Amino acid sequence: MTAALMMLLAGATLATAQPQFSFAVLTDIQYGDQATLGKRDYRASLGKLHEAVSALNGERLEFAIQLGDLIDSKGADLQPILEIYNQLHTRRYSVIGNHDLAAGRETLERLLAPSAHYRFTVSGWRFLVVDGMDVSVRTTEGMRMLESLRKAGSANAQDWNGAIGRDQLEWLRAELDDAEQRHERVIVFCHFPLLAAASTPAHLLWNHTAVVDILEKHPAVVGWFNGHDHAGGYAEQNGIHYVTFPGMVESGKQNSYSVVRVYADRLEVIGSGTAPRRVLPIPAR
């Protein structure tokens, strides 16, 4: 068999291989019954989410997750946009974003998530949802952290960012340790990015370096998926894929959502509208 034929057959096998499972990712829908501000067409997100849900209901999905900022600034806007999100025919998960706190943390945890941070598993994969607003300007610890960052001249010293608190960091370490022992692969979902190379310095989680340090000590981690920076972005560092999914609210005349197909050796991110397509290799263990 010639080398050319072998390559052709390998390509055919790759093209026809079925994923182990697939899931959908949406972020920064940021619906609001209010006037457009710059590129943020808040009211249009209602129709865009409906369009995305209709398309995604035609996919075979294990689950869908929205990575935060379902609303912009008014708690009253949560119910109408949530009603559309809940029309997805698959399991639905949510991450808490900074704008979501307009609805109140108790309301968010009751309507969006089983708790502020949690885990679920699918076919040998562990998915961890972390709460980047655990420490924020709404807490005393958050105000101290923000002031310290401002004194240091940090670009992410912004009141729209937040941090993962000590208890949650311990939970994250324990979950990753357990995943290692069970030979599971891990993707972590958060609203906030960790690397400037995958976003912009102004959008980073306040304690992003501490979180990166934890992730890189655990080979089970394949990716960190986030929103927050509406332009989106991507970087790979030490075998971990840091993916910033672009925001629906700033997708203009297009839309923005993705389907992630999980294979043994890679993740294929199939973006729609302003969301790009990516192939993310999974390092051998």
HUKA-V157953 format. One record per residue. N is the residue number from 1. RES is the residue in one letter. PSI is psi in radians with two decimals (NA if undefined). Layout:
{{N RES PSI} {N RES PSI}}
This chain:
{{1 M 2.27} {2 T 2.77} {3 A -0.66} {4 A -0.73} {5 L -0.68} {6 M -0.73} {7 M -0.68} {8 L -0.79} {9 L -0.67} {10 A -0.70} {11 G -0.67} {12 A -0.71} {13 T -0.74} {14 L -0.70} {15 A -0.57} {16 T -0.15} {17 A 2.46} {18 Q 2.43} {19 P 2.74} {20 Q -0.71} {21 F 2.97} {22 S 2.70} {23 F 2.78} {24 A 2.58} {25 V 2.25} {26 L 2.66} {27 T 2.76} {28 D 0.86} {29 I -0.75} {30 Q 0.83} {31 Y 2.48} {32 G 2.38} {33 D 1.31} {34 Q 2.91} {35 A 2.64} {36 T 2.45} {37 L 1.92} {38 G -2.17} {39 K -0.05} {40 R 1.74} {41 D 1.50} {42 Y -0.78} {43 R -0.56} {44 A -0.37} {45 S -0.45} {46 L -0.87} {47 G -0.63} {48 K -0.71} {49 L -0.69} {50 H -0.73} {51 E -0.76} {52 A -0.76} {53 V -0.74} {54 S -0.74} {55 A -0.74} {56 L -0.48} {57 N -0.20} {58 G -0.04} {59 E 2.74} {60 R 1.75} {61 L 2.48} {62 E -0.59} {63 F 2.99} {64 A 2.59} {65 I 2.37} {66 Q 2.34} {67 L 0.45} {68 G 2.85} {69 D 0.96} {70 L -0.55} {71 I 2.99} {72 D -1.13} {73 S -0.05} {74 K 2.23} {75 G -0.52} {76 A -0.33} {77 D -0.17} {78 L -0.80} {79 Q -0.82} {80 P -0.67} {81 I -0.56} {82 L -0.61} {83 E -0.64} {84 I -0.79} {85 Y -0.67} {86 N -0.06} {87 Q -0.11} {88 L 2.40} {89 H 0.27} {90 T 3.05} {91 R 2.45} {92 R 2.34} {93 Y 2.81} {94 S 2.66} {95 V 2.53} {96 I 2.21} {97 G 2.98} {98 N -0.71} {99 H -0.50} {100 D -0.45} {101 L -0.19} {102 A -0.43} {103 A -0.14} {104 G 2.38} {105 R -0.71} {106 E -0.70} {107 T -0.73} {108 L -0.81} {109 E -0.49} {110 R -0.67} {111 L -0.52} {112 L -0.63} {113 A 2.74} {114 P -0.47} {115 S 3.12} {116 A -0.62} {117 H 2.51} {118 Y 3.04} {119 R 2.77} {120 F 2.79} {121 T 2.61} {122 V 2.05} {123 S 0.93} {124 G 0.11} {125 W 2.41} {126 R 2.24} {127 F 2.16} {128 L 2.19} {129 V 2.11} {130 V 2.69} {131 D 1.76} {132 G -0.07} {133 M 0.29} {134 D -0.77} {135 V 2.11} {136 S -3.08} {137 V -0.16} {138 R -0.04} {139 T 2.68} {140 T -0.75} {141 E -0.67} {142 G -0.71} {143 M -0.67} {144 R -0.74} {145 M -0.75} {146 L -0.75} {147 E -0.70} {148 S -0.73} {149 L -0.67} {150 R -0.72} {151 K -0.57} {152 A -0.10} {153 G 0.47} {154 S 2.37} {155 A -0.49} {156 N 0.23} {157 A 1.18} {158 Q 2.50} {159 D -0.14} {160 W -0.06} {161 N 3.13} {162 G -2.95} {163 A 2.87} {164 I 2.16} {165 G 2.96} {166 R -0.82} {167 D -0.71} {168 Q -0.60} {169 L -0.69} {170 E -0.70} {171 W -0.75} {172 L -0.81} {173 R -0.80} {174 A -0.72} {175 E -0.72} {176 L -0.67} {177 D -0.78} {178 D -0.69} {179 A -0.69} {180 E -0.80} {181 Q -0.54} {182 R 0.07} {183 H 0.69} {184 E 2.61} {185 R 2.68} {186 V 2.37} {187 I 2.33} {188 V 2.31} {189 F 2.30} {190 C 2.82} {191 H -0.53} {192 F 2.51} {193 P 2.83} {194 L -0.43} {195 L 2.34} {196 A -0.53} {197 A -0.35} {198 A 0.09} {199 S -2.34} {200 T 2.65} {201 P -0.56} {202 A -0.31} {203 H -0.03} {204 L 2.55} {205 L 2.45} {206 W -0.78} {207 N 0.80} {208 H -0.64} {209 T -0.64} {210 A -0.67} {211 V -0.74} {212 V -0.73} {213 D -0.72} {214 I -0.81} {215 L -0.77} {216 E -0.19} {217 K -0.01} {218 H 1.78} {219 P -0.26} {220 A -0.39} {221 V 2.15} {222 V -0.66} {223 G 2.73} {224 W 2.00} {225 F 2.24} {226 N 2.99} {227 G -2.23} {228 H -0.91} {229 D 1.87} {230 H -0.32} {231 A -0.33} {232 G 3.07} {233 G 3.01} {234 Y 2.50} {235 A 2.64} {236 E 2.36} {237 Q 2.14} {238 N 0.77} {239 G 0.02} {240 I 2.33} {241 H 2.10} {242 Y 1.91} {243 V 2.12} {244 T 1.98} {245 F 2.33} {246 P 2.64} {247 G 2.39} {248 M -0.64} {249 V -0.38} {250 E 0.53} {251 S 0.10} {252 G -2.32} {253 K -0.13} {254 Q -2.81} {255 N -3.07} {256 S 1.90} {257 Y 2.88} {258 S 2.69} {259 V 2.24} {260 V 2.12} {261 R 2.23} {262 V 2.09} {263 Y 2.99} {264 A -0.56} {265 D 0.00} {266 R 2.85} {267 L 2.31} {268 E 2.05} {269 V 1.96} {270 I 1.70} {271 G 2.63} {272 S 2.48} {273 G -2.19} {274 T -0.13} {275 A 2.18} {276 P 2.95} {277 R 2.40} {278 R 2.62} {279 V 2.12} {280 L 1.84} {281 P 2.50} {282 I 2.05} {283 P 2.47} {284 A 2.55} {285 R NA}}
